[in-house]
Amino acid sequence: MNLNRKTLLTTLTLCAALLMTACGDKNAEKPAPSSAPATPSAPVTPAAPEAATGPVVAFDIEKIPVSEKPLGEFPFFTPP
């Protein structure tokens, strides 16, 4: 495949422009600065890990009931 310089330069320019415009949302709302000072009143301590709620049971596909609903004709969906 032999690309000439103009096609290659155009492709690279379009890719660079696409990457630059995709790097952030310029219309996003910025958080308003708060008037209160940002000094913490108490040190933050990590939360204790949650205790296990019970024994871990292995997945058994035989416990899942078989559906009796009709699926319709294949394919079951249509493209948009």
Secondary structure, 3 states (H helix, E strand, C coil): CCCCHHHHHHHHHHHHHHHHHCCCCCCCCCCCCCCCCCCCCCCCCCCCCCCCCCCCCCCCHHHCCCCCCCCCCCCCCCCC
